[in-house]
């Protein structure tokens, strides 16, 4: 049985760890509030942008726009967006798991894979694959639209140069505080969106644009890519804080359980020490008789 001093030291250490995890839980909860508000405020903008692109691209001639060019896919690029910091449970690991499954799937089809890592954790876990073309580190802690623009411009440049034929974005989508699911979204080529139902097709009319829809598409397509990347980064930022809050709450609960178990062990060790001392006293008293 461990000594009283060892058990007491362990209890003190676990209690200090519990204080740290509780503080981190509170910080994550405070950051989650702001990140969630920012994400939910941007979602309607993304939705309206998608609708505008749908109206413009529905009847467009895709061959007239390089970013909408469908090619024979030989090389696929995956944009992997993760957090810069850890201690958020299995959130980043689930994204990487999906990425590895996609890599295996595309390689089985004979396609070449390259990776663009946004966030330090994704880069640390994927650099060993040797497929990382570019990485953007230390941007997820305080990203802005210009970060998304830089990333989208680089990816679009690779697509336009013919270095890649298809691009997908992999990130963790925020469903709720308890649920963040990894998803992959098609990024390039931009696909024209058609009406989902017969009712929408029946009541949708032909829009007249000034300037022409072709001129608008030339302007909006780069902005559309910026919006998609920024939206994914907002989702990851919110999901990171939610996952960390849950992980730290679980860690605090686990610390309490460990302290409870160690307290029982401490009491047993103390009782054993008291019993041994009593036995020594009784044995000494008997020896004096």
C-alpha positions, 0 to 999 in steps of 0.5 A, spaced: 500 500 500 502 506 498 505 511 503 500 517 506 505 522 503 504 519 496 497 519 496 496 526 499 501 528 494 497 525 488 490 528 491 493 535 491 496 534 484 489 532 482 485 537 485 490 542 482 489 539 475 481 540 477 482 547 478 485 548 471 480 544 467 474 548 470 478 554 469 479 552 462 472 550 461 469 557 463 474 560 458 471 556 453 464 557 454 465 565 454 469 564 447 464 559 445 458 565 446 462 570 441 464 565 436 457 562 436 454 569 435 459 570 429 458 564 426 450 564 426 450 571 424 454 569 418 450 563 416 444 567 413 449 571 408 452 564 406 445 562 405 443 568 401 450 568 397 449 561 395 442 562 393 444 568 388 450 564 385 444 558 384 440 563 380 446 566 376 449 559 375 443 555 373 443 557 366 450 559 365 454 556 360 460 553 365 465 552 359 465 560 359 468 560 366 474 557 368 472 556 375 466 552 373 470 547 368 469 540 369 475 536 367 477 529 368 479 528 375 487 526 376 489 530 382 485 532 388 486 537 393 483 537 400 483 543 404 483 540 411 481 546 416 482 544 424 484 548 430 491 551 432 490 548 439 489 541 442 485 539 449 478 539 445 477 531 445 477 527 439 474 533 435 481 534 430 482 526 430 475 525 427 477 530 422 483 527 420 480 520 420 475 523 415 481 525 411 485 519 411 479 515 409 478 520 403 485 519 401 485 512 401 478 512 397 481 517 392 488 513 391 484 506 390 481 510 384 488 512 382 488 519 383 493 523 386 492 527 392 495 533 395 493 537 402 492 544 404 492 544 412 489 550 415 490 550 423 496 547 426 493 540 429 491 538 422 498 539 419 502 536 425 498 530 424 498 530 416 505 532 415 507 525 416 503 523 409 508 527 405 502 530 401 502 537 404 502 542 399 501 548 403 500 550 410 497 556 414 499 555 421 497 560 427 491 563 423 485 559 427 486 563 433 484 570 430 482 569 423 479 574 419 476 575 412 483 576 409 485 570 411 480 566 408 481 570 401 489 568 401 487 561 402 482 561 397 486 565 392 492 560 392 487 554 391 484 557 385 490 559 382 492 552 383 486 550 380 486 555 374 493 553 372 491 545 372 495 543 378 489 540 381 482 538 377 478 538 384 478 541 390 474 539 397 474 542 403 474 538 410 472 541 416 468 540 423 461 542 422 457 545 428 451 542 430 450 543 437 455 544 443 455 536 444 455 535 437 460 537 432 461 532 425 466 532 420 464 534 413 467 534 406 464 540 401 466 540 394 469 547 393 472 547 385 470 546 380 464 551 382 457 547 380 451 550 378 445 549 383 439 547 380 432 548 383 431 542 388 423 541 387 418 541 381 415 547 385 421 551 385 422 550 378 415 552 376 415 558 380 422 560 379 423 566 373 428 568 369 432 574 372 434 580 368 441 582 370 444 589 369 450 588 368 450 581 364 450 575 368 457 573 365 460 579 368 457 578 375 459 571 375 466 573 373 466 578 380 462 574 384 466 567 383 472 569 387 468 572 393 464 566 393 470 562 394 472 567 400 465 566 403 466 558 403 472 558 406 471 563 411 464 560 413 468 553 414 473 557 418 467 560 423 464 553 423 471 550 426 472 556 430 465 555 434 466 547 434 473 548 437 470 552 443 464 547 444 469 541 444 474 544 448 468 546 453 465 539 453 472 535 454 474 540 460 467 538 463 469 531 462 476 532 465 473 536 471 468 530 473 474 525 472 478 529 477 473 529 482 472 521 481 480 520 482 480 524 488 474 520 491 478 514 490 484 516 492 481 519 498 478 512 500 485 509 499 488 515 503 483 513 509 485 506 508 492 507 509 491 512 515 487 506 518 492 501 517 498 506 520 494 507 526 492 499 527 500 498 526 501 503 531 496 500 536 499 493 535 506 496 537 503 499 543 500 493 545 506 489 543 510 493 547 505 493 553 505 485 553 513 485 553 513 489 559 509 484 563 
